[in-house]
Amino acid sequence: MNEQEEAGMGLPATATTTTVAEEPKNPVLVALGERVRNLRAQRGLTRKAVAVAADVSERHLANLEYGTGNASILVLQQVAGALHCSLAELTGDFTTGSPEWLLIRELLEHRSEPELRRVRLALHELLSGGGNDTARHGRIALVGLRGAGKSTLGPLLARALDVPFIELSREIESLAGCSVREIHDLYGTTAYRRYERRALEETIQIHSEVVIATPGGIVSDPATFNELLAHCTTVWLRAAPEEHMGRVVAQGDMRPMAASKEAMDDLKRILDGRAAFYSKADITIDTSGQTPEQSLAALQAGVRKAMARTA
């Protein structure tokens, strides 16, 4: 990257700070920046982490995210690689690959969320051969951010239901032969997602009745999350950002997210980015301001109600 690109994000060398500030933002660049921020939030990555992985400066990435930088196609390709998505997805034009995609997109455009959910479920049934997993109601999968209570409430619920409890992160580590941190450091996020998918598939295959605590970022991979939704009764353990952070710190977890001075802003953005996916769960339990006993009672009631509907 040359000095002009680094300093001005591709603006002419004669442009001044005042001129840039006075010019209205290009709507295409604003929309691109919003997609970059949302993709980063969904994957739970800090701006610094993406900048390092994409080999661009943090300032460069910040300008891109806020619609003030006209990044080159090569920089966008590097950012897409760091976010583990296609360049087409980053630019928002992933449904123009074929006439069928265009026709399907037209049918789905302007549909409500409930309508889109019905379409998704119908498509899954169609593409999976029309068969539903009859054991789905017996597998309870807890989703949500770190600090929501999955590791605390999961064993308690499993004991109450007299079924095994599986911490999916431990299964991932068993498959990889190293810790989650080492998987990310040594092999990268793509490899981690592959182990995560395999661990989930094996857990589903082995257990028809089980309580599963899933990693917070499982919603970042649509294929894995679809697998979870199709084969498990899912429960979103929801909490206020302040409670998430407080519980993580109370557990002695001083990973980068907990230690960063911008941790709360990052956590709120991650929660905002993932909430739409978490909300696809069959049951939502808000643990904010609740004791573990109160949360467990609400969780058991929600699970019993869901099981009664499928009986």
C-alpha positions as CSV (number, residue, x, y, z in Angstrom):
1,M,0.0,0.0,0.0
2,N,1.5,3.4,-1.0
3,E,1.6,6.5,1.2
4,Q,-1.3,8.2,-0.7
5,E,-3.6,5.2,-0.2
6,E,-2.7,4.9,3.5
7,A,-3.3,8.5,4.2
8,G,-6.2,9.3,1.9
9,M,-7.9,5.9,1.2
10,G,-7.5,6.6,-2.6
11,L,-8.6,10.3,-2.5
12,P,-6.6,12.7,-4.8
13,A,-3.4,14.0,-3.2
14,T,-4.7,17.5,-3.3
15,A,-7.8,16.7,-1.1
16,T,-7.6,18.2,2.3
17,T,-9.2,17.1,5.6
18,T,-11.6,20.0,5.4
19,T,-12.7,19.1,1.8
20,V,-13.3,15.5,2.8
21,A,-15.4,16.5,5.8
22,E,-17.6,18.8,3.8
23,E,-18.3,16.4,1.0
24,P,-21.4,14.1,1.5
25,K,-20.6,10.5,1.9
26,N,-21.1,8.2,-1.1
27,P,-24.1,6.0,-0.3
28,V,-22.4,3.0,-1.9
29,L,-19.4,3.4,0.4
30,V,-21.6,3.9,3.4
31,A,-23.5,0.7,2.6
32,L,-20.2,-1.2,2.1
33,G,-18.9,0.1,5.4
34,E,-22.1,-1.0,7.1
35,R,-21.8,-4.5,5.7
36,V,-18.1,-4.7,6.8
37,R,-19.1,-3.7,10.3
38,N,-22.0,-6.2,10.4
39,L,-19.9,-9.1,9.1
40,R,-17.2,-8.3,11.7
41,A,-19.8,-8.2,14.5
42,Q,-21.4,-11.4,13.5
43,R,-18.0,-13.1,13.6
44,G,-17.1,-11.6,16.9
45,L,-13.9,-10.0,15.6
46,T,-12.4,-6.7,16.7
47,R,-11.4,-4.1,14.2
48,K,-7.7,-4.6,15.1
49,A,-8.0,-8.4,14.5
50,V,-9.5,-7.9,11.1
51,A,-6.9,-5.3,10.2
52,V,-4.1,-7.6,11.1
53,A,-5.6,-10.6,9.2
54,A,-6.3,-8.4,6.2
55,D,-2.8,-6.8,6.3
56,V,-4.2,-3.2,6.3
57,S,-3.9,-0.5,8.8
58,E,-6.5,-0.2,11.5
59,R,-7.1,3.4,10.4
60,H,-7.6,2.3,6.8
61,L,-10.2,-0.3,8.0
62,A,-11.9,2.3,10.2
63,N,-12.3,4.7,7.2
64,L,-13.7,1.9,5.1
65,E,-16.3,1.0,7.9
66,Y,-17.5,4.6,8.2
67,G,-17.9,5.2,4.4
68,T,-15.1,7.7,4.1
69,G,-12.5,5.6,2.3
70,N,-12.7,4.4,-1.3
71,A,-10.7,1.2,-0.9
72,S,-9.2,-0.6,-3.9
73,I,-10.6,-4.0,-5.0
74,L,-7.5,-5.7,-3.7
75,V,-8.0,-4.2,-0.2
76,L,-11.6,-5.4,-0.3
77,Q,-10.5,-8.8,-1.3
78,Q,-8.1,-8.9,1.7
79,V,-10.8,-7.7,4.0
80,A,-13.2,-10.4,2.7
81,G,-10.6,-13.0,3.3
82,A,-10.1,-11.8,6.9
83,L,-13.9,-12.0,7.4
84,H,-14.1,-15.4,5.8
85,C,-16.7,-14.4,3.3
86,S,-16.7,-14.0,-0.5
87,L,-16.1,-10.7,-2.1
88,A,-19.6,-10.9,-3.6
89,E,-21.1,-11.2,-0.1
90,L,-19.0,-8.3,1.2
91,T,-20.2,-6.1,-1.7
92,G,-23.8,-7.3,-1.2
93,D,-24.3,-8.8,-4.6
94,F,-24.2,-12.6,-3.9
95,T,-27.7,-13.3,-5.4
96,T,-26.9,-12.4,-9.0
97,G,-24.9,-15.5,-9.9
98,S,-27.6,-17.2,-12.1
99,P,-31.1,-16.6,-13.4
100,E,-32.5,-19.0,-10.8
101,W,-30.9,-16.9,-8.0
102,L,-32.4,-13.8,-9.5
103,L,-35.9,-15.4,-9.8
104,I,-35.7,-16.7,-6.2
105,R,-34.5,-13.3,-4.9
106,E,-37.4,-11.6,-6.6
107,L,-39.9,-14.0,-4.9
108,L,-38.4,-13.4,-1.5
109,E,-37.9,-9.6,-1.8
110,H,-40.0,-7.6,0.6
111,R,-41.2,-10.6,2.5
112,S,-41.6,-10.4,6.2
113,E,-39.4,-12.3,8.7
114,P,-42.2,-14.8,9.5
115,E,-42.8,-15.5,5.8
116,L,-39.0,-16.0,5.2
117,R,-38.8,-18.3,8.2
118,R,-41.6,-20.5,6.7
119,V,-39.8,-20.5,3.3
120,R,-36.6,-21.6,5.0
121,L,-38.2,-24.4,6.9
122,A,-40.1,-25.6,3.8
123,L,-36.8,-25.5,1.8
124,H,-35.0,-27.5,4.4
125,E,-37.7,-30.1,4.4
126,L,-37.7,-30.2,0.6
127,L,-34.0,-30.4,0.2
128,S,-33.5,-33.0,3.0
129,G,-35.9,-35.4,1.3
130,G,-39.0,-34.4,3.2
131,G,-38.0,-36.1,6.5
132,N,-38.0,-34.4,9.8
133,D,-35.7,-35.4,12.7
134,T,-38.0,-37.1,15.1
135,A,-35.4,-36.8,17.9
136,R,-35.2,-33.0,17.5
137,H,-37.3,-32.3,20.6
138,G,-35.0,-34.5,22.7
139,R,-31.9,-32.5,21.9
140,I,-31.8,-29.1,23.7
141,A,-29.2,-26.7,22.4
142,L,-28.3,-23.6,24.3
143,V,-27.1,-20.6,22.2
144,G,-26.0,-17.1,23.2
145,L,-23.0,-15.0,23.9
146,R,-20.3,-16.0,26.5
147,G,-21.6,-15.2,29.9
148,A,-25.3,-15.9,29.1
149,G,-25.3,-18.9,31.5
150,K,-25.0,-21.8,29.1
151,S,-22.3,-23.6,31.1
152,T,-24.1,-23.0,34.4
153,L,-27.6,-23.8,33.3
154,G,-26.8,-26.6,30.9
155,P,-25.6,-29.2,33.4
156,L,-28.5,-28.3,35.7
157,L,-31.1,-28.8,33.0
158,A,-29.4,-32.0,31.9
159,R,-29.6,-33.3,35.4
160,A,-33.3,-32.4,35.7
161,L,-34.1,-34.1,32.4
162,D,-31.7,-37.1,33.2
163,V,-29.8,-36.7,29.9
164,P,-26.1,-36.2,29.1
165,F,-24.7,-32.7,29.0
166,I,-22.2,-31.8,26.2
167,E,-20.0,-28.7,26.1
168,L,-19.5,-28.4,22.3
169,S,-16.2,-26.5,22.8
170,R,-14.7,-29.5,24.7
171,E,-15.8,-31.8,21.8
172,I,-14.1,-29.4,19.3
173,E,-10.9,-29.5,21.4
174,S,-11.1,-33.3,21.6
175,L,-11.4,-33.6,17.8
176,A,-8.5,-31.1,17.2
177,G,-6.3,-32.3,19.9
178,C,-5.6,-28.8,21.2
179,S,-7.4,-25.9,22.8
180,V,-9.8,-23.6,21.0
181,R,-7.3,-20.8,21.3
182,E,-4.6,-22.9,19.7
183,I,-7.0,-23.9,16.8
184,H,-7.5,-20.3,16.0
185,D,-3.8,-19.4,16.4
186,L,-2.4,-22.3,14.5
187,Y,-5.0,-23.1,11.9
188,G,-7.3,-20.1,11.7
189,T,-11.0,-19.4,11.9
190,T,-11.9,-21.5,8.8
191,A,-10.4,-24.6,10.4
192,Y,-12.1,-23.9,13.7
193,R,-15.5,-23.7,11.9
194,R,-14.8,-27.0,10.3
195,Y,-14.1,-28.7,13.6
196,E,-17.2,-27.0,15.1
197,R,-19.4,-28.4,12.3
198,R,-17.9,-31.9,12.7
199,A,-18.3,-31.8,16.5
200,L,-22.0,-30.8,16.2
201,E,-22.7,-33.5,13.6
202,E,-21.1,-36.2,15.7
203,T,-23.0,-35.1,18.8
204,I,-26.3,-35.2,16.9
205,Q,-25.5,-38.6,15.5
206,I,-24.6,-40.1,18.9
207,H,-27.3,-38.5,21.1
208,S,-31.0,-38.5,20.6
209,E,-31.5,-36.9,24.0
210,V,-28.9,-34.4,25.3
211,V,-28.4,-30.8,26.4
212,I,-25.7,-29.0,24.4
213,A,-24.0,-25.8,25.3
214,T,-22.8,-24.2,22.0
215,P,-20.1,-21.7,21.4
216,G,-21.3,-18.1,21.1
217,G,-20.2,-17.8,17.5
218,I,-21.9,-20.9,16.2
219,V,-24.4,-18.6,14.4
220,S,-21.5,-17.2,12.3
221,D,-21.6,-20.2,10.0
222,P,-25.0,-20.5,8.4
223,A,-24.5,-24.1,7.4
224,T,-23.7,-25.1,11.0
225,F,-26.5,-23.0,12.4
226,N,-29.0,-24.6,10.0
227,E,-27.8,-28.0,11.2
228,L,-28.4,-27.0,14.8
229,L,-31.9,-25.6,14.0
230,A,-32.9,-28.7,12.1
231,H,-31.8,-31.3,14.7
232,C,-32.2,-29.5,18.0
233,T,-34.7,-27.6,20.0
234,T,-32.8,-24.4,20.4
235,V,-32.9,-22.0,23.4
236,W,-31.4,-18.5,23.3
237,L,-30.1,-17.5,26.7
238,R,-30.3,-13.8,26.5
239,A,-28.8,-11.2,28.9
240,A,-28.0,-7.5,29.0
241,P,-24.5,-6.7,27.7
242,E,-23.4,-5.5,31.2
243,E,-24.4,-8.9,32.7
244,H,-22.5,-10.7,30.0
245,M,-19.4,-8.8,30.7
246,G,-19.8,-9.0,34.5
247,R,-20.2,-12.8,34.4
248,V,-17.2,-13.3,32.2
249,V,-15.0,-11.1,34.4
250,A,-16.4,-12.8,37.6
251,Q,-15.3,-16.2,36.1
252,G,-11.8,-14.9,35.8
253,D,-11.9,-14.9,32.0
254,M,-9.3,-12.2,30.9
255,R,-9.2,-13.0,27.2
256,P,-8.8,-10.1,24.9
257,M,-12.5,-9.3,24.7
258,A,-12.7,-9.0,28.5
259,A,-9.4,-7.1,28.8
260,S,-9.9,-4.5,26.1
261,K,-10.8,-1.0,27.1
262,E,-13.3,-1.0,24.3
263,A,-14.7,-4.3,25.5
264,M,-18.2,-3.1,26.2
265,D,-18.7,-1.4,22.8
266,D,-17.3,-4.4,21.1
267,L,-19.6,-6.7,23.1
268,K,-22.7,-4.6,22.3
269,R,-21.8,-4.6,18.6
270,I,-21.3,-8.4,18.6
271,L,-24.7,-8.9,20.4
272,D,-26.4,-6.5,17.9
273,G,-24.8,-8.4,15.0
274,R,-25.8,-11.8,16.2
275,A,-29.2,-11.1,17.9
276,A,-31.1,-11.6,14.6
277,F,-29.6,-15.1,14.4
278,Y,-30.1,-16.0,18.0
279,S,-33.7,-14.9,17.7
280,K,-34.3,-17.9,15.3
281,A,-34.2,-20.2,18.4
282,D,-37.3,-22.0,19.4
283,I,-37.2,-20.5,22.9
284,T,-35.8,-17.3,24.4
285,I,-35.0,-17.0,28.1
286,D,-33.9,-13.7,29.5
287,T,-31.5,-14.3,32.4
288,S,-30.9,-10.6,33.2
289,G,-31.3,-9.9,36.9
290,Q,-32.2,-13.6,37.5
291,T,-30.6,-16.0,39.9
292,P,-29.5,-19.3,38.5
293,E,-32.5,-21.0,40.2
294,Q,-34.9,-18.5,38.6
295,S,-33.3,-18.9,35.2
296,L,-33.4,-22.7,35.5
297,A,-37.1,-22.7,36.4
298,A,-37.9,-20.5,33.3
299,L,-35.7,-22.7,31.1
300,Q,-37.4,-25.9,32.3
301,A,-40.8,-24.4,31.8
302,G,-39.9,-23.3,28.2
303,V,-38.5,-26.7,27.3
304,R,-41.5,-28.5,28.7
305,K,-43.8,-26.3,26.7
306,A,-41.8,-26.9,23.5
307,M,-41.8,-30.6,24.1
308,A,-45.6,-30.6,24.7
309,R,-46.1,-28.9,21.3
310,T,-44.2,-31.7,19.5
311,A,-45.7,-34.6,21.4
